[in-house]
Amino acid sequence: MEPRYLSSSLTTAVLTFGMSLIGGIPTAASEAVFSCESDQGRLTTVATNKDLIQQPVFHWGRTQEPTVANPQQLCNSVSQKLNNYIAQGNSLSAVTFRAQSQMDLPAVCVAESDKPCSLLLFTLAPNPKPDQFANAILTEILDGDLQTSPVKSQDRGVQSIAYEVDFWQLLGFR
């Protein structure tokens, strides 16, 4: 485990234990939890398993992501949305982070394989090329270890990018 996450790991473990006791996360999903942590002064959405193995997911504030929310709000909101996603019984074995336009706004969402978005994580400020802009932001903020399986697709002549992630494998469940 990297020392930079050690102080927040205890907090994450306590939250995971507490949430499983009060029923906030189903037992099967209580193996992992998402939280907002500080990584060398930069906010990071992190996935943590019960053994405190951590995997950074999104690094906020590399640039000024042009959204209405600030990096702290984005980090907290995305962490909570991902926790709610697994609490609803969705699997972490085949998560796809996808960039696309949502109502003509650049957006980043969670999808299952080649299906459309099932969970909108956040939208960005309007841009003349929303799909390309969303692609660039997703590639910039998604942790490099999660960009090993890019999936590119064409829709209406616009290329979009998605990254398939198996959190179970990354967090040592397989």
Buried (B, 14 or more C-beta within 10 A) or exposed (E): EEEBBEEBBEEBBEBBEEBBEEEBBEEEBBBBBBBBBBBEEBBBBBBBBBEBBBBBBBBBBEEEBEBEBEBEBBBBBBBBBBBBBBBEEBBBEBBBBBBBBBEEBBBBBBBBEEEEBBBEBBBBEEBEEBBBBBBBBBBEBBBEEBBEEEBEEEEEEBEBBBBBBBBBEBBEBE
